[in-house]
């Protein structure tokens, strides 16, 4: 009876990691000789692991990453100018602690979005909050937020996120509203948090797509001066890894 009461109290207290471990422990007679302090330690470890995994699941869900990508699965064999040393350095997430950014540039299909999501996944695993947005969708979201009165709330969320991934920057030239809002987003993050930008454009060509010299200078200054700049090249991975054509 005491065992059932203990299990019920653990459930009521939402100590679900302890609850699951204790149920497993009670069902295995080989564990009967574990001392009290050792059992307490195992229960605490089980609860910590459970909560860590739950927080990680939540961070990954909120990040809305485009790809289920991991830094451990990055392909270095494909010739695209990707430095394994640089990616291993970024995999430590020290760049996030240092509030640096990452710019991934190169032609379509070379894996820019995958690499960005892999770094985002690793950031989530290291305890950082992450948010993925295609740049065009972010502008749509900001416009909608202005219309429904949630603009300030959205801007606070963007500013508080440890890693913001802006995918496909520069596909279309920016209009006046978009470039000013992009500057505002990046201004809030400069020196405070990290941003990953993927683009087909070389950073030297950003001014043309931003469209305003002064704002372009400000955006480039806030992103590029402290960023890892990874320039990819080569043939699209979709071509080399796609289904083989029949003879």
C-alpha positions as CSV (number, residue, x, y, z in Angstrom):
1,X,0.0,0.0,0.0
2,X,2.9,2.4,0.9
3,X,4.4,1.8,-2.6
4,X,1.2,2.8,-4.3
5,X,0.8,5.9,-2.2
6,X,4.4,6.9,-3.1
7,X,3.8,6.4,-6.8
8,X,0.6,8.5,-6.5
9,X,2.4,11.3,-4.7
10,X,5.2,11.4,-7.3
11,X,2.5,11.7,-10.0
12,X,0.7,14.4,-8.1
13,X,3.9,16.3,-7.7
14,X,4.7,15.9,-11.4
15,X,7.9,14.1,-10.7
16,X,7.4,12.0,-13.7
17,X,11.0,11.1,-14.2
18,X,11.3,9.7,-10.7
19,X,7.9,8.0,-11.2
20,X,9.0,6.1,-14.3
21,X,12.4,5.1,-12.8
22,X,10.8,3.9,-9.6
23,X,8.3,1.8,-11.4
24,X,11.1,0.2,-13.4
25,X,13.2,-0.3,-10.3
26,X,10.3,-1.9,-8.3
27,X,9.6,-4.4,-11.1
28,X,13.2,-5.7,-11.1
29,X,14.1,-7.8,-8.1
30,X,17.8,-7.5,-8.9
31,X,17.7,-3.9,-7.7
32,X,16.5,-4.8,-4.2
33,X,19.9,-4.5,-2.6
34,X,20.5,-0.9,-3.7
35,X,21.2,1.4,-0.7
36,X,18.9,4.3,0.2
37,X,21.3,7.0,-0.8
38,X,22.2,5.3,-4.1
39,X,18.5,5.0,-4.9
40,X,17.9,8.7,-4.1
41,X,20.7,9.6,-6.4
42,X,19.3,7.5,-9.2
43,X,15.9,9.0,-8.7
44,X,17.3,12.5,-8.9
45,X,19.3,11.7,-12.0
46,X,16.2,10.2,-13.6
47,X,14.1,13.3,-12.9
48,X,16.9,15.6,-14.2
49,X,17.2,13.6,-17.5
50,X,13.4,13.6,-17.9
51,X,13.2,17.4,-17.5
52,X,16.1,18.1,-19.7
53,X,14.6,15.9,-22.5
54,X,11.2,17.6,-22.0
55,X,12.8,21.1,-22.3
56,X,14.8,20.0,-25.4
57,X,11.6,18.7,-27.1
58,X,9.9,22.0,-26.4
59,X,12.8,24.0,-27.8
60,X,12.9,21.9,-30.9
61,X,9.2,22.3,-31.4
62,X,9.3,26.1,-30.9
63,X,12.3,26.4,-33.3
64,X,10.3,25.0,-36.2
65,X,13.4,24.0,-38.1
66,X,12.9,23.3,-41.8
67,X,15.2,20.2,-41.8
68,X,15.7,17.4,-39.2
69,X,19.4,18.0,-39.4
70,X,22.3,17.3,-37.0
71,X,25.9,18.5,-37.1
72,X,27.0,14.8,-36.7
73,X,25.4,14.0,-40.0
74,X,26.9,16.8,-42.1
75,X,28.4,15.5,-45.4
76,X,32.0,16.7,-45.8
77,X,32.7,14.4,-48.8
78,X,30.7,16.5,-51.3
79,X,33.1,19.1,-52.8
80,X,31.5,22.4,-51.9
81,X,34.2,24.3,-50.0
82,X,32.9,23.4,-46.5
83,X,35.6,23.4,-43.8
84,X,35.1,20.6,-41.3
85,X,37.3,22.5,-38.8
86,X,35.0,25.5,-38.9
87,X,31.9,23.4,-38.6
88,X,33.4,21.5,-35.6
89,X,34.2,24.9,-34.0
90,X,30.6,26.1,-34.6
91,X,29.3,22.8,-33.2
92,X,30.6,23.8,-29.8
93,X,28.0,26.6,-29.7
94,X,30.7,28.9,-28.3
95,X,29.8,31.4,-31.0
96,X,26.4,31.8,-29.4
97,X,27.8,32.5,-26.0
98,X,30.0,35.1,-27.7
99,X,27.0,36.5,-29.5
100,X,28.4,36.0,-32.9
101,X,26.6,35.3,-36.1
102,X,26.9,32.9,-39.1
103,X,26.4,33.8,-42.8
104,X,26.1,30.9,-45.2
105,X,26.3,32.0,-48.8
106,X,26.4,30.0,-52.1
107,X,24.3,28.8,-55.0
108,X,21.1,26.9,-54.6
109,X,21.2,23.3,-53.5
110,X,24.6,23.2,-51.8
111,X,23.0,22.6,-48.3
112,X,22.9,26.1,-46.8
113,X,19.5,25.6,-45.1
114,X,20.5,22.1,-43.9
115,X,23.7,23.5,-42.3
116,X,21.7,26.3,-40.6
117,X,19.2,23.8,-39.2
118,X,22.0,21.5,-38.0
119,X,23.5,24.4,-36.1
120,X,20.1,25.3,-34.8
121,X,19.5,21.8,-33.7
122,X,22.8,21.7,-31.8
123,X,22.0,25.1,-30.2
124,X,18.7,23.6,-28.9
125,X,20.6,20.6,-27.5
126,X,23.0,23.0,-25.8
127,X,20.1,24.8,-24.1
128,X,19.6,27.8,-26.4
129,X,16.3,29.0,-27.8
130,X,16.1,28.9,-31.6
131,X,13.7,30.3,-34.2
132,X,13.7,29.4,-37.9
133,X,12.1,31.6,-40.5
134,X,12.3,32.0,-44.2
135,X,13.1,35.7,-44.6
136,X,10.1,36.4,-46.8
137,X,7.8,34.6,-44.3
138,X,9.2,36.7,-41.5
139,X,8.3,39.9,-43.4
140,X,4.7,38.5,-43.9
141,X,4.6,37.7,-40.2
142,X,5.7,41.2,-39.2
143,X,3.1,42.8,-41.5
144,X,0.4,40.6,-40.0
145,X,1.5,41.5,-36.5
146,X,1.3,45.2,-37.3
147,X,-2.3,44.6,-38.6
148,X,-3.5,42.7,-35.5
149,X,-1.6,44.7,-32.8
150,X,0.9,42.0,-31.9
151,X,3.9,43.7,-33.4
152,X,5.6,44.6,-30.1
153,X,5.1,41.1,-28.8
154,X,6.6,39.5,-31.9
155,X,9.6,41.9,-31.8
156,X,10.2,41.0,-28.2
157,X,10.1,37.3,-29.0
158,X,12.6,37.8,-31.9
159,X,14.9,39.9,-29.7
160,X,14.8,37.3,-26.8
161,X,15.6,34.3,-29.0
162,X,19.2,33.2,-28.7
163,X,19.5,32.1,-32.3
164,X,17.4,33.5,-35.1
165,X,17.8,31.7,-38.5
166,X,16.9,33.8,-41.5
167,X,16.8,31.5,-44.5
168,X,16.9,32.5,-48.2
169,X,17.8,36.2,-47.6
170,X,17.9,38.2,-50.8
171,X,15.7,36.1,-53.0
172,X,13.8,39.3,-53.8
173,X,14.8,42.9,-53.5
174,X,13.5,44.5,-50.2
175,X,11.0,47.2,-50.2
176,X,11.1,50.2,-47.9
177,X,9.1,48.6,-45.1
178,X,11.0,45.3,-45.2
179,X,14.4,46.8,-45.1
180,X,13.5,49.0,-42.2
181,X,11.9,46.1,-40.2
182,X,14.9,43.9,-41.0
183,X,17.2,46.6,-39.6
184,X,15.0,46.9,-36.5
185,X,15.1,43.1,-35.9
186,X,18.9,43.0,-36.3
187,X,19.4,46.1,-34.2
188,X,17.6,44.5,-31.3
189,X,19.9,41.4,-31.6
190,X,23.3,43.1,-32.2
191,X,25.7,42.3,-29.4
192,X,22.9,40.5,-27.5
193,X,22.1,37.3,-29.5
194,X,23.1,35.4,-32.6
195,X,21.7,35.2,-36.1
196,X,22.2,32.7,-38.9
197,X,21.6,34.0,-42.4
198,X,21.6,31.8,-45.5
199,X,21.7,33.5,-48.9
200,X,22.6,33.0,-52.5
201,X,24.2,36.4,-52.5
202,X,27.8,37.2,-51.6
203,X,27.8,39.7,-48.8
204,X,29.4,42.2,-51.1
205,X,26.1,42.2,-53.1
206,X,23.8,42.8,-50.2
207,X,23.5,46.5,-50.8
208,X,21.8,46.0,-54.2
209,X,19.1,43.8,-52.8
210,X,18.5,45.9,-49.7
211,X,18.1,48.9,-51.9
212,X,19.0,51.8,-49.5
213,X,22.7,52.6,-49.1
214,X,22.4,53.9,-45.5
215,X,20.2,51.0,-44.2
216,X,22.3,48.5,-46.1
217,X,25.4,49.8,-44.4
218,X,23.7,49.5,-41.0
219,X,22.5,46.0,-41.7
220,X,25.9,44.8,-42.9
221,X,27.6,46.4,-39.9
222,X,25.3,44.6,-37.4
223,X,25.7,41.2,-39.1
224,X,29.0,40.9,-40.9
225,X,31.6,42.4,-38.6
226,X,31.3,39.6,-36.0
227,X,30.1,36.8,-38.2
228,X,31.5,33.5,-39.5
229,X,31.3,33.8,-43.2
230,X,31.0,30.4,-44.9
231,X,31.0,30.6,-48.7
232,X,29.9,27.4,-50.4
233,X,30.2,26.5,-54.0
234,X,29.9,23.5,-56.3
235,X,27.1,21.5,-57.8
236,X,23.7,21.1,-56.1
237,X,23.5,18.1,-53.7
238,X,20.0,17.5,-55.1
239,X,21.5,16.6,-58.5
240,X,24.2,14.3,-57.1
241,X,22.0,12.6,-54.5
242,X,18.8,12.5,-56.4
243,X,17.3,9.3,-58.0
244,X,19.5,7.9,-60.7
245,X,18.2,8.2,-64.2
246,X,17.4,5.0,-66.0
247,X,19.6,4.1,-68.9
